[in-house]
């Protein structure tokens, strides 16, 4: 005997892409996975401008305050502060770097 099981309806996920290099590839990949493009109330926002992001409610391609490791100046500052949080100097594994605007 076979029983018909009604599967729960799956909510389609919505995304919005702010135009930047490579967004057509991202759009194609998301649509192939069943995502729907939308301009409001989205589950995923793809942007290059961190000011567009609401970290509390959206899946995003950014991490809050990520500049501390993704910019040369941010990474250099983070590595210079390493001895405050670890027992190792960044000079052991990170190339010598300088912040030119640091007095």
Phi and psi in degrees as a GROMACS rama.xvg file:
@    title "Ramachandran Plot"
@    xaxis  label "Phi"
@    yaxis  label "Psi"
@TYPE xy
-114.169  140.626  UNK-2
-113.813  138.177  UNK-3
-87.6143  121.342  UNK-4
-107.839  124.311  UNK-5
-84.2853  119.246  UNK-6
-79.5769  142.141  UNK-7
-64.8863  146.641  UNK-8
-69.0803  129.809  UNK-9
-90.5052  127.613  UNK-10
-70.7429  128.747  UNK-11
-72.003  131.967  UNK-12
-81.8863  142.697  UNK-13
-112.552  145.658  UNK-14
-136.137  159.285  UNK-15
-136.922  133.267  UNK-16
-112.297  123.571  UNK-17
-81.7989  132.043  UNK-18
-57.9119  126.884  UNK-19
-158.913  177.682  UNK-20
-62.2468  130.153  UNK-21
87.7331  2.56819  UNK-22
-68.6895  -24.8021  UNK-23
-65.7048  -34.1238  UNK-24
-68.9041  -42.9322  UNK-25
-62.8998  -44.172  UNK-26
-59.7106  -47.0664  UNK-27
-60.6983  -42.836  UNK-28
-65.7174  -41.8849  UNK-29
-66.8434  -44.7696  UNK-30
-63.4787  -35.5548  UNK-31
-64.3788  -22.9173  UNK-32
-97.6194  9.29543  UNK-33
92.0629  7.05358  UNK-34
-76.7002  153.889  UNK-35
-118.405  132.141  UNK-36
-70.8161  137.43  UNK-37
-151.119  156.509  UNK-38
-103.49  -5.48693  UNK-39
-143.041  154.048  UNK-40
48.8008  63.1438  UNK-41
-100.453  154.315  UNK-42
-87.621  -28.5693  UNK-43
-132.284  127.787  UNK-44
-117.097  125.524  UNK-45
-110.18  112.627  UNK-46
-146.113  158.161  UNK-47
-101.532  -3.49215  UNK-48
-107.614  109.762  UNK-49
-60.1823  -22.2187  UNK-50
-68.9848  -15.9495  UNK-51
-80.2423  -11.46  UNK-52
-90.2678  136.586  UNK-53
-111.589  97.1632  UNK-54
-64.7201  -21.8031  UNK-55
-76.8359  -27.473  UNK-56
-124.589  -4.1712  UNK-57
-123.295  150.053  UNK-58
-84.6188  128.833  UNK-59
-135.216  163.649  UNK-60
-94.0801  30.4333  UNK-61
-135.186  156.324  UNK-62
-114.721  140.264  UNK-63
-60.7967  135.56  UNK-64
55.9053  33.1934  UNK-65
-71.0554  -14.9572  UNK-66
-59.4266  -18.1562  UNK-67
-66.6848  -16.3625  UNK-68
-128.208  -9.77217  UNK-69
-103.561  -4.11033  UNK-70
-113.399  153.189  UNK-71
-60.2085  -44.2292  UNK-72
-66.1937  -41.6474  UNK-73
-64.2602  -43.9447  UNK-74
-66.0136  -40.5734  UNK-75
-61.4327  -46.1154  UNK-76
-61.7024  -41.0943  UNK-77
-63.5647  -42.6948  UNK-78
-67.8497  -34.9575  UNK-79
-67.9559  -27.0806  UNK-80
-87.0587  -4.64493  UNK-81
-54.4423  -43.4798  UNK-82
-57.9715  -20.538  UNK-83
-73.1688  -25.4314  UNK-84
-117.584  -8.98496  UNK-85
-140.848  161.704  UNK-86
-92.0041  26.8399  UNK-87
-132.222  144.375  UNK-88
-87.2926  142.419  UNK-89
-66.1607  -20.3717  UNK-90
-63.7378  -18.1857  UNK-91
-72.1205  -24.185  UNK-92
-142.611  -4.44918  UNK-93
-119.136  133.748  UNK-94
-59.605  147.477  UNK-95
-59.0352  128.59  UNK-96
-139.403  155.993  UNK-97
-133.136  144.883  UNK-98
-96.3523  108.71  UNK-99
-69.9794  -22.0937  UNK-100
-92.8874  3.77574  UNK-101
-90.8707  119.085  UNK-102
